[in-house]
Amino acid sequence: MWGNRFVGEEVLAFSAEKLFSIVLDVERYPEFLPWCKDVRVLSRGDSSLVAEVVASFLSLRGEYTSHVSFCPPRDNQPGWVKVRSTDGVFRLLQSEWRFLPMGSEKTLVKFCIKFSFRQKILQITFDVAADVAKHRIMRAFRARAYELFGNKDLGR
């Protein structure tokens, strides 16, 4: 079976609440995720949201619906964001962010994503650049944190 799975973790010098807010602010993804071209939130509740996403990678473009559930970090307790999609360009997309506070301004961020495309040509095209792409996800969110909350130069 073909597909991809990426796992990463990093300690960042920001509160879990601040980092959680970046991941949950899906409408802003096109501002800092290079492959994310458009996001439209269809519904939003206290612990979930549904969004349509338009993504472009190399010369390929596709759409999918993200079903997002979340629990914000509170009182030095971890928070999480989980995403699932089974439509559009993806046969399966699952991702999870975990935010583990390590004090007031330090957080261990864990990220895991697994996905497979419906069309084999998309999978083959992505596989060519997979090593670069997997590092760009965490790097993009780290850079966004420094842009919003700290020294930009440190986020690169």
C-alpha positions as CSV (number, residue, x, y, z in Angstrom):
1,M,0.0,0.0,0.0
2,W,1.3,3.5,-0.9
3,G,1.0,6.5,1.4
4,N,3.0,8.8,3.6
5,R,3.5,9.2,7.3
6,F,5.5,12.0,9.0
7,V,6.2,12.5,12.7
8,G,8.0,15.4,14.3
9,E,8.4,17.1,17.6
10,E,10.1,20.2,18.7
11,V,10.3,22.4,21.9
12,L,9.4,26.0,21.2
13,A,9.7,29.0,23.4
14,F,6.0,29.9,23.3
15,S,3.1,29.0,25.5
16,A,0.9,26.0,24.5
17,E,-2.0,28.4,24.1
18,K,-0.2,30.6,21.6
19,L,0.9,27.6,19.5
20,F,-2.5,26.0,19.6
21,S,-4.0,29.2,18.3
22,I,-1.8,29.1,15.2
23,V,-2.8,25.5,14.3
24,L,-6.5,26.2,14.9
25,D,-6.5,29.4,12.8
26,V,-7.1,27.5,9.6
27,E,-8.3,30.5,7.7
28,R,-4.8,32.0,7.9
29,Y,-3.0,28.9,6.5
30,P,-2.7,30.4,3.0
31,E,-0.6,33.2,4.5
32,F,2.2,30.8,5.6
33,L,1.7,27.3,4.2
34,P,3.0,27.4,0.6
35,W,0.8,24.6,-0.7
36,C,-2.4,25.9,1.0
37,K,-4.2,28.2,-1.5
38,D,-7.6,28.7,0.1
39,V,-9.5,27.7,3.2
40,R,-13.2,28.3,3.8
41,V,-14.7,27.3,7.2
42,L,-18.1,25.7,6.7
43,S,-19.0,25.3,10.4
44,R,-17.5,25.9,13.7
45,G,-18.4,24.6,17.2
46,D,-16.9,24.6,20.7
47,S,-14.7,21.6,20.0
48,S,-14.8,21.1,16.2
49,L,-14.9,22.7,12.8
50,V,-15.3,21.7,9.2
51,A,-13.3,23.5,6.4
52,E,-12.9,23.2,2.7
53,V,-9.3,23.4,1.7
54,V,-7.7,24.1,-1.8
55,A,-4.1,22.9,-2.0
56,S,-1.5,23.0,-4.7
57,F,1.7,21.1,-4.8
58,L,4.2,21.4,-7.7
59,S,1.8,21.7,-10.7
60,L,-1.1,19.7,-9.1
61,R,-4.1,21.2,-7.4
62,G,-6.9,19.6,-5.4
63,E,-9.6,20.2,-2.8
64,Y,-10.7,18.3,0.3
65,T,-12.8,18.8,3.4
66,S,-11.1,18.8,6.8
67,H,-13.0,17.6,9.8
68,V,-11.2,19.1,12.8
69,S,-11.7,18.3,16.5
70,F,-9.8,20.1,19.2
71,C,-9.2,20.6,22.9
72,P,-7.3,23.7,23.9
73,P,-4.5,23.5,26.5
74,R,-5.6,24.8,29.9
75,D,-4.1,25.3,33.3
76,N,-0.8,23.7,32.2
77,Q,-2.6,20.7,30.7
78,P,-1.9,19.5,27.2
79,G,-4.1,20.4,24.2
80,W,-4.6,18.8,20.9
81,V,-5.9,19.3,17.4
82,K,-7.0,16.3,15.2
83,V,-7.8,16.5,11.5
84,R,-9.4,13.9,9.3
85,S,-10.5,13.8,5.7
86,T,-11.7,11.1,3.4
87,D,-12.8,13.0,0.4
88,G,-11.5,15.1,-2.4
89,V,-7.8,14.4,-3.3
90,F,-7.3,12.2,-0.3
91,R,-8.2,8.5,0.2
92,L,-7.3,9.2,3.8
93,L,-5.8,12.1,5.7
94,Q,-5.3,12.1,9.5
95,S,-3.1,14.5,11.4
96,E,-2.7,15.3,15.1
97,W,-1.0,18.1,16.9
98,R,-0.3,17.8,20.6
99,F,0.8,20.7,22.8
100,L,2.5,19.8,26.0
101,P,3.3,22.7,28.3
102,M,6.8,22.8,29.8
103,G,6.3,25.9,31.9
104,S,4.6,29.2,31.0
105,E,6.5,30.0,27.8
106,K,7.9,26.7,26.6
107,T,6.0,23.9,24.9
108,L,6.8,20.5,23.4
109,V,4.9,20.3,20.1
110,K,4.3,16.8,18.6
111,F,2.9,16.4,15.1
112,C,1.9,13.4,13.2
113,I,0.3,13.1,9.8
114,K,-0.6,10.2,7.6
115,F,-2.2,10.3,4.2
116,S,-2.7,8.7,0.9
117,F,-4.0,10.2,-2.3
118,R,-6.9,8.8,-4.4
119,Q,-4.9,9.1,-7.6
120,K,-1.7,7.3,-7.9
121,I,-0.2,10.1,-10.1
122,L,-0.6,12.5,-7.1
123,Q,1.1,10.0,-4.8
124,I,4.0,9.5,-7.2
125,T,4.4,13.2,-7.7
126,F,4.4,13.9,-4.0
127,D,6.8,11.0,-3.2
128,V,9.5,12.8,-5.4
129,A,9.5,15.7,-3.0
130,A,8.4,14.0,0.3
131,D,11.6,14.6,2.2
132,V,11.4,18.3,1.6
133,A,7.7,18.6,2.3
134,K,7.7,16.8,5.6
135,H,10.1,19.3,7.1
136,R,8.2,22.3,5.7
137,I,5.1,21.6,7.8
138,M,6.8,22.1,11.2
139,R,9.1,24.8,9.9
140,A,6.2,26.8,8.5
141,F,4.3,26.7,11.9
142,R,7.5,27.5,13.8
143,A,8.2,30.5,11.5
144,R,4.6,31.7,12.0
145,A,5.0,31.5,15.8
146,Y,8.1,33.7,15.6
147,E,6.4,36.1,13.2
148,L,3.4,36.5,15.5
149,F,4.9,36.3,18.9
150,G,8.7,36.7,18.7
151,N,11.9,37.4,16.8
152,K,11.4,36.4,13.1
153,D,15.1,35.6,12.6
154,L,15.0,32.9,15.2
155,G,12.2,31.0,13.3
156,R,14.1,30.3,10.2
